[in-house]
Amino acid sequence: MKKLFLICGMMLLAAGVRAEGKWELEWSDEFNGQGLPDKTKWSYEEGFIRNHEAQYYTRERLENARVENGMLVIECRRDDFKPANHDAVKYTSASIMTKGKMSFQYGRIEMRAKIPQGKGVWPAFWSLGDHGRWPNSGEIDIMEFVGKNPRNIYGTLHFAIDGKHKSDGGKIETDKPYDDFHIYAIEWYPDRVDFFFDDKKYHTVLLDKVGKGPENPFRKPHYLKLNFALGGEWGGAIDDSVLPQKFLIDYVRVYKAKG
């Protein structure tokens, strides 16, 4: 019996080594230090941006985006904030991105994070194509969560066929994903995108379904986004009593295939 356990353990170790040996780190933010997110890596969206969401995204405001205790904290809060040239807003949050600073094509992209909870919350980790307009430029939703569906984690590709928006997505059901940190990742290859929750692959999209050849938006570079939305077209009704809520990100890492 001991010999059997030893053999099984060696096989699992070997599998882990092979998995690690597949990738090498290309870019990361470990969110060490204190204060605003690293401006050499991240820029901001500002304002009411999309999807009729309730929150106003602020720029360089510690109350909404800060690095502390080895984490990036994106906080969505009920607020009385008055942006420049705008009336006071009821809700604030942050959306940061690597646009103009880092883009990537293929590889493993992962985030270790603890997501918020409650009706109305809508945190996301995703990418957009560097070139063209949405949806032609392509979008990869590496992780989306909406508080009204508290057991589901979603991964989706958005694209256009004949000028019309299309999507191909999957979900994994798990108990209380917001109670702890988890790893949300994709592995992006020239022929497919695989979606992962921790070590479980739960969805695959074959890229030839989206379009063949180099004009396929998922055979071109993308940049990353991290945001915490509230309400809107998918987030739905908001429970003010749960606010403020924090989206805690331990790290974001981009790996490329060795060789």
Summary of the structure (lengths in Angstrom):
residues: 259
radius of gyration: 19.1
end to end distance: 39.8
largest distance: 72.5
contacts: 825
relative contact order: 0.23
helix: 14%
strand: 47%
